Amino acid sequence: MQNQTSTTNQLSSPAKRGSYSAYNKGQTLSPGQSQQQHHQSQQQQQQQVWPSSLPPGWRREERMRPKGLCTGKSYVYYISPQNQIVRSKREMQTILGDNYDVGLFDWRLGKFTLNRRSKQSGEQATDASSAKDNRSLLSMRRCPYPIHEIQPVMVRSHPVCKRIDGEDGNQEAPRQLFWEKRLAGNVAVDAETGEPFKPISLPSGIQSAGVPGYQPSQLVQSLVHALTNENTPVIGQEQDLSDIENDPCATINPSQPMIKTFIVTDDDIRQQEARVRELRRRLEILRRRFTPRHDAERQG
């Protein structure tokens, strides 16, 4: 008798969600019982709705940043009933406790926007749209795509091309041609006397490549720039004089100075060495004249 009573109570009592121990293998639920269980599950979900606003006594403050990188932008913080300044969700969760889910709190609006049920459905939708192959479902980005990450693509008129000289390579940034002309008329001036320094002249073996409008001082600037900034050997312009005069923009090599091709001979090297020796001799004479102590220490 007791066994029959316990069996009847088990069948009449509602089954727990996610549990299969209360039913036999051959037992099925009637339509009325399934609707009743569905109604009970909906009531349980409705009871799990979180509050839609902060408790009474909380104040929302919005200020403007006076300085820094974010000057002129507003930032939001909250003040609790105990006059505690809250600047992050972690601090707010510590004060509110487990009765509020700060993960559903919109910091800028100052209210809870979603309940747990809609949050779960939103998470499922986010998981479904987070596939790498379907980027069209992702949210729009505020900032544009970084320019330095964009790789140049060569568009060909013929898909099948056997030429290998048109491959994408390391292309240098375009340079400004004839920039030395902007320095025309500018000379260095002595700060004490106010008189201009004597301009530097090139040797007779170094001549202009034929670029229209270039003065000797601009040729010196072009040569000095190539010697100090370029890593390649300085050989000058290899094009013909007539070609450069007709179309200098198309024939000029921007990595070389605007002078003709020249070859350094052994005589040039010997003359340079002789000049260096002469300058060292003059420097030694001046040092002995103005610093006799240094000369005595050197001889002793």
ChimeraX commands (.cxc) that place a marker at each C-alpha (Angstrom):
marker #1 position 0.00,0.00,0.00 radius 0.5
marker #1 position 2.80,2.37,0.83 radius 0.5
marker #1 position 4.56,1.57,-2.44 radius 0.5
marker #1 position 1.41,2.42,-4.40 radius 0.5
marker #1 position 1.01,5.73,-2.55 radius 0.5
marker #1 position 4.62,6.78,-3.20 radius 0.5
marker #1 position 4.28,5.89,-6.87 radius 0.5
marker #1 position 1.10,7.97,-7.15 radius 0.5
marker #1 position 2.78,10.98,-5.50 radius 0.5
marker #1 position 5.73,10.77,-7.88 radius 0.5
marker #1 position 3.42,10.79,-10.92 radius 0.5
marker #1 position 1.22,13.62,-9.62 radius 0.5
marker #1 position 4.08,15.92,-8.52 radius 0.5
marker #1 position 5.56,18.15,-11.27 radius 0.5
marker #1 position 8.88,16.90,-12.63 radius 0.5
marker #1 position 12.00,18.96,-12.13 radius 0.5
marker #1 position 13.49,20.70,-15.10 radius 0.5
marker #1 position 16.31,18.75,-16.70 radius 0.5
marker #1 position 15.56,15.60,-14.67 radius 0.5
marker #1 position 14.48,12.27,-16.17 radius 0.5
marker #1 position 14.46,10.10,-13.05 radius 0.5
marker #1 position 10.76,10.73,-12.32 radius 0.5
marker #1 position 9.54,9.03,-15.53 radius 0.5
marker #1 position 9.70,5.42,-16.64 radius 0.5
marker #1 position 11.06,4.42,-20.01 radius 0.5
marker #1 position 7.63,3.81,-21.50 radius 0.5
marker #1 position 5.96,6.83,-19.90 radius 0.5
marker #1 position 4.94,9.85,-22.03 radius 0.5
marker #1 position 3.58,13.28,-21.12 radius 0.5
marker #1 position 0.09,14.34,-22.08 radius 0.5
marker #1 position -0.47,17.66,-23.90 radius 0.5
marker #1 position -1.92,19.19,-20.75 radius 0.5
marker #1 position 1.12,18.27,-18.65 radius 0.5
marker #1 position 3.56,19.63,-21.26 radius 0.5
marker #1 position 1.69,22.97,-21.40 radius 0.5
marker #1 position 1.70,23.17,-17.61 radius 0.5
marker #1 position 5.46,22.61,-17.45 radius 0.5
marker #1 position 6.03,25.22,-20.17 radius 0.5
marker #1 position 3.93,27.74,-18.24 radius 0.5
marker #1 position 5.90,27.05,-15.06 radius 0.5
marker #1 position 9.23,27.52,-16.86 radius 0.5
marker #1 position 8.00,30.87,-18.23 radius 0.5
marker #1 position 7.06,32.00,-14.74 radius 0.5
marker #1 position 10.52,31.08,-13.47 radius 0.5
marker #1 position 12.14,33.07,-16.27 radius 0.5
marker #1 position 9.93,36.08,-15.53 radius 0.5
marker #1 position 11.00,35.96,-11.90 radius 0.5
marker #1 position 14.67,36.28,-13.00 radius 0.5
marker #1 position 14.23,39.75,-14.56 radius 0.5
marker #1 position 16.80,42.19,-13.17 radius 0.5
marker #1 position 16.01,45.76,-12.02 radius 0.5
marker #1 position 15.87,48.35,-14.80 radius 0.5
marker #1 position 17.39,51.24,-12.82 radius 0.5
marker #1 position 19.75,51.97,-9.96 radius 0.5
marker #1 position 18.46,52.09,-6.37 radius 0.5
marker #1 position 17.14,55.42,-5.05 radius 0.5
marker #1 position 19.82,57.84,-3.92 radius 0.5
marker #1 position 22.25,57.24,-6.78 radius 0.5
marker #1 position 23.27,60.32,-8.80 radius 0.5
marker #1 position 24.72,60.48,-12.29 radius 0.5
marker #1 position 27.35,63.16,-12.99 radius 0.5
marker #1 position 28.77,64.14,-16.38 radius 0.5
marker #1 position 31.83,66.37,-16.67 radius 0.5
marker #1 position 34.07,67.67,-19.45 radius 0.5
marker #1 position 37.76,66.79,-19.51 radius 0.5
marker #1 position 39.71,70.07,-19.15 radius 0.5
marker #1 position 43.07,68.81,-20.42 radius 0.5
marker #1 position 44.90,65.82,-21.86 radius 0.5
marker #1 position 44.37,63.86,-25.05 radius 0.5
marker #1 position 40.59,63.72,-24.48 radius 0.5
marker #1 position 40.12,67.48,-23.97 radius 0.5
marker #1 position 36.53,68.52,-24.63 radius 0.5
marker #1 position 35.09,65.02,-24.26 radius 0.5
marker #1 position 32.69,64.14,-21.47 radius 0.5
marker #1 position 33.09,61.38,-18.91 radius 0.5
marker #1 position 30.40,59.91,-16.63 radius 0.5
marker #1 position 30.68,58.85,-13.02 radius 0.5
marker #1 position 28.16,58.03,-10.30 radius 0.5
marker #1 position 27.73,59.00,-6.65 radius 0.5
marker #1 position 26.26,56.45,-4.25 radius 0.5
marker #1 position 23.86,57.34,-1.40 radius 0.5
marker #1 position 26.91,57.20,0.92 radius 0.5
marker #1 position 28.62,59.92,-1.24 radius 0.5
marker #1 position 31.10,57.43,-2.71 radius 0.5
marker #1 position 32.37,58.33,-6.18 radius 0.5
marker #1 position 32.08,55.34,-8.53 radius 0.5
marker #1 position 34.14,55.47,-11.71 radius 0.5
marker #1 position 33.98,51.84,-12.93 radius 0.5
marker #1 position 31.57,48.94,-13.09 radius 0.5
marker #1 position 33.73,46.90,-10.74 radius 0.5
marker #1 position 33.32,49.49,-7.98 radius 0.5
marker #1 position 29.57,49.66,-8.65 radius 0.5
marker #1 position 29.22,45.87,-8.44 radius 0.5
marker #1 position 31.04,45.88,-5.10 radius 0.5
marker #1 position 28.63,48.45,-3.65 radius 0.5
marker #1 position 25.39,47.02,-5.10 radius 0.5
marker #1 position 26.13,43.38,-4.37 radius 0.5
marker #1 position 24.53,40.38,-6.07 radius 0.5
marker #1 position 21.08,41.93,-6.43 radius 0.5
marker #1 position 22.16,43.81,-9.57 radius 0.5
marker #1 position 23.95,42.57,-12.67 radius 0.5
marker #1 position 26.26,45.42,-13.64 radius 0.5
marker #1 position 27.13,43.60,-16.86 radius 0.5
marker #1 position 23.71,44.70,-18.19 radius 0.5
marker #1 position 24.24,48.33,-17.12 radius 0.5
marker #1 position 24.74,51.02,-19.78 radius 0.5
marker #1 position 27.28,53.40,-18.27 radius 0.5
marker #1 position 26.46,56.34,-20.54 radius 0.5
marker #1 position 22.66,56.06,-20.33 radius 0.5
marker #1 position 22.56,55.26,-16.62 radius 0.5
marker #1 position 20.12,52.35,-16.74 radius 0.5
marker #1 position 19.92,48.60,-17.29 radius 0.5
marker #1 position 19.01,47.89,-20.90 radius 0.5
marker #1 position 18.61,44.09,-21.03 radius 0.5
marker #1 position 17.33,41.34,-18.80 radius 0.5
marker #1 position 18.96,37.96,-18.49 radius 0.5
marker #1 position 16.72,36.28,-21.05 radius 0.5
marker #1 position 17.40,38.84,-23.77 radius 0.5
marker #1 position 21.08,38.84,-22.82 radius 0.5
marker #1 position 21.26,35.08,-23.43 radius 0.5
marker #1 position 19.56,35.44,-26.81 radius 0.5
marker #1 position 21.94,38.29,-27.66 radius 0.5
marker #1 position 24.93,36.15,-26.73 radius 0.5
marker #1 position 23.67,33.37,-29.01 radius 0.5
marker #1 position 23.25,35.83,-31.86 radius 0.5
marker #1 position 26.73,37.19,-31.24 radius 0.5
marker #1 position 28.19,33.69,-31.26 radius 0.5
marker #1 position 26.42,32.97,-34.53 radius 0.5
marker #1 position 27.72,36.16,-36.15 radius 0.5
marker #1 position 31.27,35.82,-34.89 radius 0.5
marker #1 position 32.27,33.38,-37.63 radius 0.5
marker #1 position 35.40,34.43,-39.46 radius 0.5
marker #1 position 33.99,33.58,-42.88 radius 0.5
marker #1 position 30.96,35.87,-42.51 radius 0.5
marker #1 position 32.37,39.35,-41.91 radius 0.5
marker #1 position 29.30,41.09,-43.33 radius 0.5
marker #1 position 27.38,40.44,-40.10 radius 0.5
marker #1 position 29.96,42.16,-37.91 radius 0.5
marker #1 position 29.26,45.64,-36.55 radius 0.5
marker #1 position 30.65,48.67,-38.33 radius 0.5
marker #1 position 33.98,50.06,-37.14 radius 0.5
marker #1 position 34.26,53.71,-36.20 radius 0.5
marker #1 position 37.86,54.17,-37.28 radius 0.5
marker #1 position 38.89,53.57,-40.90 radius 0.5
marker #1 position 41.14,50.71,-41.87 radius 0.5
marker #1 position 44.81,51.51,-41.11 radius 0.5
marker #1 position 46.54,52.75,-44.24 radius 0.5
marker #1 position 49.86,51.10,-43.42 radius 0.5
marker #1 position 48.16,47.67,-43.39 radius 0.5
marker #1 position 46.73,48.01,-46.89 radius 0.5
marker #1 position 48.86,46.16,-49.44 radius 0.5
marker #1 position 48.96,47.54,-52.99 radius 0.5
marker #1 position 47.39,45.28,-55.60 radius 0.5
marker #1 position 48.38,45.29,-59.27 radius 0.5
marker #1 position 45.33,45.11,-61.55 radius 0.5
marker #1 position 46.14,43.37,-64.84 radius 0.5
marker #1 position 44.15,43.64,-68.03 radius 0.5
marker #1 position 44.96,40.00,-68.83 radius 0.5
marker #1 position 44.49,37.47,-66.00 radius 0.5
marker #1 position 47.11,35.14,-67.46 radius 0.5
marker #1 position 50.40,37.02,-67.76 radius 0.5
marker #1 position 53.80,35.37,-68.12 radius 0.5
marker #1 position 55.87,38.52,-67.64 radius 0.5
marker #1 position 57.89,38.61,-64.46 radius 0.5
marker #1 position 59.23,42.17,-64.66 radius 0.5
marker #1 position 55.91,43.59,-63.50 radius 0.5
marker #1 position 55.80,41.89,-60.13 radius 0.5
marker #1 position 54.98,43.94,-57.07 radius 0.5
marker #1 position 58.25,44.97,-55.41 radius 0.5
marker #1 position 59.45,47.31,-52.73 radius 0.5
marker #1 position 58.52,50.60,-54.33 radius 0.5
marker #1 position 60.12,53.70,-52.84 radius 0.5
marker #1 position 58.14,56.78,-52.00 radius 0.5
marker #1 position 58.07,59.40,-54.78 radius 0.5
marker #1 position 60.65,62.16,-54.46 radius 0.5
marker #1 position 60.41,65.82,-55.29 radius 0.5
marker #1 position 62.57,66.67,-58.29 radius 0.5
marker #1 position 64.62,69.85,-58.56 radius 0.5
marker #1 position 64.17,70.74,-54.89 radius 0.5
marker #1 position 67.48,72.62,-54.99 radius 0.5
marker #1 position 65.81,75.44,-56.94 radius 0.5
marker #1 position 63.95,76.49,-53.79 radius 0.5
marker #1 position 67.31,77.48,-52.26 radius 0.5
marker #1 position 68.20,79.87,-55.07 radius 0.5
marker #1 position 69.36,83.22,-53.71 radius 0.5
marker #1 position 69.88,81.93,-50.14 radius 0.5
marker #1 position 73.43,82.24,-48.83 radius 0.5
marker #1 position 75.06,81.67,-45.46 radius 0.5
marker #1 position 75.83,84.86,-43.53 radius 0.5
marker #1 position 78.43,85.45,-40.84 radius 0.5
marker #1 position 76.63,86.10,-37.55 radius 0.5
marker #1 position 79.28,88.56,-36.30 radius 0.5
marker #1 position 79.95,90.67,-39.37 radius 0.5
marker #1 position 76.71,90.10,-41.28 radius 0.5
marker #1 position 78.60,89.51,-44.51 radius 0.5
marker #1 position 77.82,86.48,-46.71 radius 0.5
marker #1 position 80.35,83.70,-46.92 radius 0.5
marker #1 position 82.23,83.05,-50.11 radius 0.5
marker #1 position 80.28,80.51,-52.20 radius 0.5
marker #1 position 81.79,77.10,-52.75 radius 0.5
marker #1 position 82.81,76.35,-56.31 radius 0.5
marker #1 position 83.07,72.93,-57.94 radius 0.5
marker #1 position 86.24,71.67,-59.65 radius 0.5
marker #1 position 86.54,72.11,-63.37 radius 0.5
marker #1 position 86.00,68.38,-63.96 radius 0.5
marker #1 position 82.50,68.44,-62.44 radius 0.5
marker #1 position 79.94,70.03,-64.77 radius 0.5
marker #1 position 76.18,70.40,-64.87 radius 0.5
marker #1 position 74.09,67.58,-66.34 radius 0.5
marker #1 position 72.04,70.05,-68.38 radius 0.5
marker #1 position 69.01,70.59,-66.14 radius 0.5
marker #1 position 67.51,73.99,-67.09 radius 0.5
marker #1 position 67.75,76.70,-64.45 radius 0.5
marker #1 position 70.44,75.14,-62.24 radius 0.5
marker #1 position 73.09,77.49,-60.87 radius 0.5
marker #1 position 76.57,76.44,-59.62 radius 0.5
marker #1 position 75.50,76.87,-55.99 radius 0.5
marker #1 position 72.54,74.54,-56.53 radius 0.5
marker #1 position 74.84,71.94,-58.08 radius 0.5
marker #1 position 76.96,72.06,-54.92 radius 0.5
marker #1 position 73.85,71.53,-52.76 radius 0.5
marker #1 position 72.77,68.60,-54.92 radius 0.5
marker #1 position 76.21,66.98,-54.68 radius 0.5
marker #1 position 76.48,67.49,-50.90 radius 0.5
marker #1 position 73.02,66.01,-50.40 radius 0.5
marker #1 position 73.93,62.91,-52.41 radius 0.5
marker #1 position 77.21,62.42,-50.52 radius 0.5
marker #1 position 75.61,62.70,-47.07 radius 0.5
marker #1 position 72.20,61.05,-47.50 radius 0.5
marker #1 position 72.45,58.48,-50.28 radius 0.5
marker #1 position 73.81,54.98,-49.68 radius 0.5
marker #1 position 74.54,54.30,-53.34 radius 0.5
marker #1 position 77.77,55.33,-55.12 radius 0.5
marker #1 position 77.70,58.88,-56.47 radius 0.5
marker #1 position 78.34,58.74,-60.21 radius 0.5
marker #1 position 76.14,61.56,-61.58 radius 0.5
marker #1 position 73.52,61.49,-64.34 radius 0.5
marker #1 position 74.19,58.87,-67.01 radius 0.5
marker #1 position 71.70,60.19,-69.59 radius 0.5
marker #1 position 72.70,62.24,-72.60 radius 0.5
marker #1 position 72.70,66.01,-72.33 radius 0.5
marker #1 position 70.15,66.39,-75.15 radius 0.5
marker #1 position 67.68,63.99,-73.53 radius 0.5
marker #1 position 67.87,65.81,-70.19 radius 0.5
marker #1 position 67.34,69.20,-71.83 radius 0.5
marker #1 position 64.30,67.96,-73.79 radius 0.5
marker #1 position 62.49,66.18,-70.94 radius 0.5
marker #1 position 64.32,66.38,-67.60 radius 0.5
marker #1 position 61.37,65.06,-65.54 radius 0.5
marker #1 position 61.36,61.72,-67.39 radius 0.5
marker #1 position 65.10,61.16,-67.75 radius 0.5
marker #1 position 66.56,62.41,-64.45 radius 0.5
marker #1 position 67.70,59.87,-61.85 radius 0.5
marker #1 position 66.51,61.37,-58.51 radius 0.5
marker #1 position 69.04,59.39,-56.44 radius 0.5
marker #1 position 72.02,61.03,-58.22 radius 0.5
marker #1 position 73.19,64.67,-58.18 radius 0.5
marker #1 position 72.47,66.95,-61.12 radius 0.5
marker #1 position 75.98,66.68,-62.57 radius 0.5
marker #1 position 77.54,64.79,-65.45 radius 0.5
marker #1 position 79.09,61.39,-64.97 radius 0.5
marker #1 position 82.66,61.77,-63.75 radius 0.5
marker #1 position 85.47,59.34,-63.00 radius 0.5
marker #1 position 87.93,59.85,-60.15 radius 0.5
marker #1 position 91.45,59.31,-61.51 radius 0.5
marker #1 position 94.73,58.69,-59.73 radius 0.5
marker #1 position 95.78,62.29,-60.31 radius 0.5
marker #1 position 92.67,63.50,-58.48 radius 0.5
marker #1 position 93.51,61.28,-55.53 radius 0.5
marker #1 position 97.12,62.53,-55.41 radius 0.5
marker #1 position 95.99,66.16,-55.55 radius 0.5
marker #1 position 93.55,65.57,-52.72 radius 0.5
marker #1 position 96.23,63.92,-50.58 radius 0.5
marker #1 position 98.57,66.86,-51.21 radius 0.5
marker #1 position 95.88,69.30,-50.10 radius 0.5
marker #1 position 95.29,67.29,-46.93 radius 0.5
marker #1 position 99.00,67.31,-46.09 radius 0.5
marker #1 position 99.19,71.07,-46.65 radius 0.5
marker #1 position 96.19,71.71,-44.40 radius 0.5
marker #1 position 97.66,69.54,-41.67 radius 0.5
marker #1 position 100.96,71.46,-41.88 radius 0.5
marker #1 position 99.16,74.79,-41.49 radius 0.5
marker #1 position 97.17,73.46,-38.56 radius 0.5
marker #1 position 100.34,72.33,-36.82 radius 0.5
marker #1 position 101.93,75.78,-37.25 radius 0.5
marker #1 position 98.88,77.48,-35.73 radius 0.5
marker #1 position 98.84,75.05,-32.83 radius 0.5
marker #1 position 102.48,75.78,-31.99 radius 0.5
marker #1 position 101.85,79.52,-32.13 radius 0.5
marker #1 position 98.77,79.61,-29.89 radius 0.5
marker #1 position 99.53,76.64,-27.59 radius 0.5
marker #1 position 103.31,76.58,-26.86 radius 0.5
marker #1 position 102.73,74.45,-23.74 radius 0.5
marker #1 position 101.20,71.72,-25.86 radius 0.5
marker #1 position 104.21,71.86,-28.20 radius 0.5
marker #1 position 106.67,71.61,-25.27 radius 0.5
marker #1 position 104.85,68.62,-23.81 radius 0.5
marker #1 position 104.85,66.95,-27.20 radius 0.5
marker #1 position 108.60,67.45,-27.68 radius 0.5
marker #1 position 109.41,66.42,-24.09 radius 0.5
marker link #1:1,2 radius 0.2
marker link #1:2,3 radius 0.2
marker link #1:3,4 radius 0.2
marker link #1:4,5 radius 0.2
marker link #1:5,6 radius 0.2
marker link #1:6,7 radius 0.2
marker link #1:7,8 radius 0.2
marker link #1:8,9 radius 0.2
marker link #1:9,10 radius 0.2
marker link #1:10,11 radius 0.2
marker link #1:11,12 radius 0.2
marker link #1:12,13 radius 0.2
marker link #1:13,14 radius 0.2
marker link #1:14,15 radius 0.2
marker link #1:15,16 radius 0.2
marker link #1:16,17 radius 0.2
marker link #1:17,18 radius 0.2
marker link #1:18,19 radius 0.2
marker link #1:19,20 radius 0.2
marker link #1:20,21 radius 0.2
marker link #1:21,22 radius 0.2
marker link #1:22,23 radius 0.2
marker link #1:23,24 radius 0.2
marker link #1:24,25 radius 0.2
marker link #1:25,26 radius 0.2
marker link #1:26,27 radius 0.2
marker link #1:27,28 radius 0.2
marker link #1:28,29 radius 0.2
marker link #1:29,30 radius 0.2
marker link #1:30,31 radius 0.2
marker link #1:31,32 radius 0.2
marker link #1:32,33 radius 0.2
marker link #1:33,34 radius 0.2
marker link #1:34,35 radius 0.2
marker link #1:35,36 radius 0.2
marker link #1:36,37 radius 0.2
marker link #1:37,38 radius 0.2
marker link #1:38,39 radius 0.2
marker link #1:39,40 radius 0.2
marker link #1:40,41 radius 0.2
marker link #1:41,42 radius 0.2
marker link #1:42,43 radius 0.2
marker link #1:43,44 radius 0.2
marker link #1:44,45 radius 0.2
marker link #1:45,46 radius 0.2
marker link #1:46,47 radius 0.2
marker link #1:47,48 radius 0.2
marker link #1:48,49 radius 0.2
marker link #1:49,50 radius 0.2
marker link #1:50,51 radius 0.2
marker link #1:51,52 radius 0.2
marker link #1:52,53 radius 0.2
marker link #1:53,54 radius 0.2
marker link #1:54,55 radius 0.2
marker link #1:55,56 radius 0.2
marker link #1:56,57 radius 0.2
marker link #1:57,58 radius 0.2
marker link #1:58,59 radius 0.2
marker link #1:59,60 radius 0.2
marker link #1:60,61 radius 0.2
marker link #1:61,62 radius 0.2
marker link #1:62,63 radius 0.2
marker link #1:63,64 radius 0.2
marker link #1:64,65 radius 0.2
marker link #1:65,66 radius 0.2
marker link #1:66,67 radius 0.2
marker link #1:67,68 radius 0.2
marker link #1:68,69 radius 0.2
marker link #1:69,70 radius 0.2
marker link #1:70,71 radius 0.2
marker link #1:71,72 radius 0.2
marker link #1:72,73 radius 0.2
marker link #1:73,74 radius 0.2
marker link #1:74,75 radius 0.2
marker link #1:75,76 radius 0.2
marker link #1:76,77 radius 0.2
marker link #1:77,78 radius 0.2
marker link #1:78,79 radius 0.2
marker link #1:79,80 radius 0.2
marker link #1:80,81 radius 0.2
marker link #1:81,82 radius 0.2
marker link #1:82,83 radius 0.2
marker link #1:83,84 radius 0.2
marker link #1:84,85 radius 0.2
marker link #1:85,86 radius 0.2
marker link #1:86,87 radius 0.2
marker link #1:87,88 radius 0.2
marker link #1:88,89 radius 0.2
marker link #1:89,90 radius 0.2
marker link #1:90,91 radius 0.2
marker link #1:91,92 radius 0.2
marker link #1:92,93 radius 0.2
marker link #1:93,94 radius 0.2
marker link #1:94,95 radius 0.2
marker link #1:95,96 radius 0.2
marker link #1:96,97 radius 0.2
marker link #1:97,98 radius 0.2
marker link #1:98,99 radius 0.2
marker link #1:99,100 radius 0.2
marker link #1:100,101 radius 0.2
marker link #1:101,102 radius 0.2
marker link #1:102,103 radius 0.2
marker link #1:103,104 radius 0.2
marker link #1:104,105 radius 0.2
marker link #1:105,106 radius 0.2
marker link #1:106,107 radius 0.2
marker link #1:107,108 radius 0.2
marker link #1:108,109 radius 0.2
marker link #1:109,110 radius 0.2
marker link #1:110,111 radius 0.2
marker link #1:111,112 radius 0.2
marker link #1:112,113 radius 0.2
marker link #1:113,114 radius 0.2
marker link #1:114,115 radius 0.2
marker link #1:115,116 radius 0.2
marker link #1:116,117 radius 0.2
marker link #1:117,118 radius 0.2
marker link #1:118,119 radius 0.2
marker link #1:119,120 radius 0.2
marker link #1:120,121 radius 0.2
marker link #1:121,122 radius 0.2
marker link #1:122,123 radius 0.2
marker link #1:123,124 radius 0.2
marker link #1:124,125 radius 0.2
marker link #1:125,126 radius 0.2
marker link #1:126,127 radius 0.2
marker link #1:127,128 radius 0.2
marker link #1:128,129 radius 0.2
marker link #1:129,130 radius 0.2
marker link #1:130,131 radius 0.2
marker link #1:131,132 radius 0.2
marker link #1:132,133 radius 0.2
marker link #1:133,134 radius 0.2
marker link #1:134,135 radius 0.2
marker link #1:135,136 radius 0.2
marker link #1:136,137 radius 0.2
marker link #1:137,138 radius 0.2
marker link #1:138,139 radius 0.2
marker link #1:139,140 radius 0.2
marker link #1:140,141 radius 0.2
marker link #1:141,142 radius 0.2
marker link #1:142,143 radius 0.2
marker link #1:143,144 radius 0.2
marker link #1:144,145 radius 0.2
marker link #1:145,146 radius 0.2
marker link #1:146,147 radius 0.2
marker link #1:147,148 radius 0.2
marker link #1:148,149 radius 0.2
marker link #1:149,150 radius 0.2
marker link #1:150,151 radius 0.2
marker link #1:151,152 radius 0.2
marker link #1:152,153 radius 0.2
marker link #1:153,154 radius 0.2
marker link #1:154,155 radius 0.2
marker link #1:155,156 radius 0.2
marker link #1:156,157 radius 0.2
marker link #1:157,158 radius 0.2
marker link #1:158,159 radius 0.2
marker link #1:159,160 radius 0.2
marker link #1:160,161 radius 0.2
marker link #1:161,162 radius 0.2
marker link #1:162,163 radius 0.2
marker link #1:163,164 radius 0.2
marker link #1:164,165 radius 0.2
marker link #1:165,166 radius 0.2
marker link #1:166,167 radius 0.2
marker link #1:167,168 radius 0.2
marker link #1:168,169 radius 0.2
marker link #1:169,170 radius 0.2
marker link #1:170,171 radius 0.2
marker link #1:171,172 radius 0.2
marker link #1:172,173 radius 0.2
marker link #1:173,174 radius 0.2
marker link #1:174,175 radius 0.2
marker link #1:175,176 radius 0.2
marker link #1:176,177 radius 0.2
marker link #1:177,178 radius 0.2
marker link #1:178,179 radius 0.2
marker link #1:179,180 radius 0.2
marker link #1:180,181 radius 0.2
marker link #1:181,182 radius 0.2
marker link #1:182,183 radius 0.2
marker link #1:183,184 radius 0.2
marker link #1:184,185 radius 0.2
marker link #1:185,186 radius 0.2
marker link #1:186,187 radius 0.2
marker link #1:187,188 radius 0.2
marker link #1:188,189 radius 0.2
marker link #1:189,190 radius 0.2
marker link #1:190,191 radius 0.2
marker link #1:191,192 radius 0.2
marker link #1:192,193 radius 0.2
marker link #1:193,194 radius 0.2
marker link #1:194,195 radius 0.2
marker link #1:195,196 radius 0.2
marker link #1:196,197 radius 0.2
marker link #1:197,198 radius 0.2
marker link #1:198,199 radius 0.2
marker link #1:199,200 radius 0.2
marker link #1:200,201 radius 0.2
marker link #1:201,202 radius 0.2
marker link #1:202,203 radius 0.2
marker link #1:203,204 radius 0.2
marker link #1:204,205 radius 0.2
marker link #1:205,206 radius 0.2
marker link #1:206,207 radius 0.2
marker link #1:207,208 radius 0.2
marker link #1:208,209 radius 0.2
marker link #1:209,210 radius 0.2
marker link #1:210,211 radius 0.2
marker link #1:211,212 radius 0.2
marker link #1:212,213 radius 0.2
marker link #1:213,214 radius 0.2
marker link #1:214,215 radius 0.2
marker link #1:215,216 radius 0.2
marker link #1:216,217 radius 0.2
marker link #1:217,218 radius 0.2
marker link #1:218,219 radius 0.2
marker link #1:219,220 radius 0.2
marker link #1:220,221 radius 0.2
marker link #1:221,222 radius 0.2
marker link #1:222,223 radius 0.2
marker link #1:223,224 radius 0.2
marker link #1:224,225 radius 0.2
marker link #1:225,226 radius 0.2
marker link #1:226,227 radius 0.2
marker link #1:227,228 radius 0.2
marker link #1:228,229 radius 0.2
marker link #1:229,230 radius 0.2
marker link #1:230,231 radius 0.2
marker link #1:231,232 radius 0.2
marker link #1:232,233 radius 0.2
marker link #1:233,234 radius 0.2
marker link #1:234,235 radius 0.2
marker link #1:235,236 radius 0.2
marker link #1:236,237 radius 0.2
marker link #1:237,238 radius 0.2
marker link #1:238,239 radius 0.2
marker link #1:239,240 radius 0.2
marker link #1:240,241 radius 0.2
marker link #1:241,242 radius 0.2
marker link #1:242,243 radius 0.2
marker link #1:243,244 radius 0.2
marker link #1:244,245 radius 0.2
marker link #1:245,246 radius 0.2
marker link #1:246,247 radius 0.2
marker link #1:247,248 radius 0.2
marker link #1:248,249 radius 0.2
marker link #1:249,250 radius 0.2
marker link #1:250,251 radius 0.2
marker link #1:251,252 radius 0.2
marker link #1:252,253 radius 0.2
marker link #1:253,254 radius 0.2
marker link #1:254,255 radius 0.2
marker link #1:255,256 radius 0.2
marker link #1:256,257 radius 0.2
marker link #1:257,258 radius 0.2
marker link #1:258,259 radius 0.2
marker link #1:259,260 radius 0.2
marker link #1:260,261 radius 0.2
marker link #1:261,262 radius 0.2
marker link #1:262,263 radius 0.2
marker link #1:263,264 radius 0.2
marker link #1:264,265 radius 0.2
marker link #1:265,266 radius 0.2
marker link #1:266,267 radius 0.2
marker link #1:267,268 radius 0.2
marker link #1:268,269 radius 0.2
marker link #1:269,270 radius 0.2
marker link #1:270,271 radius 0.2
marker link #1:271,272 radius 0.2
marker link #1:272,273 radius 0.2
marker link #1:273,274 radius 0.2
marker link #1:274,275 radius 0.2
marker link #1:275,276 radius 0.2
marker link #1:276,277 radius 0.2
marker link #1:277,278 radius 0.2
marker link #1:278,279 radius 0.2
marker link #1:279,280 radius 0.2
marker link #1:280,281 radius 0.2
marker link #1:281,282 radius 0.2
marker link #1:282,283 radius 0.2
marker link #1:283,284 radius 0.2
marker link #1:284,285 radius 0.2
marker link #1:285,286 radius 0.2
marker link #1:286,287 radius 0.2
marker link #1:287,288 radius 0.2
marker link #1:288,289 radius 0.2
marker link #1:289,290 radius 0.2
marker link #1:290,291 radius 0.2
marker link #1:291,292 radius 0.2
marker link #1:292,293 radius 0.2
marker link #1:293,294 radius 0.2
marker link #1:294,295 radius 0.2
marker link #1:295,296 radius 0.2
marker link #1:296,297 radius 0.2
marker link #1:297,298 radius 0.2
marker link #1:298,299 radius 0.2
marker link #1:299,300 radius 0.2
view
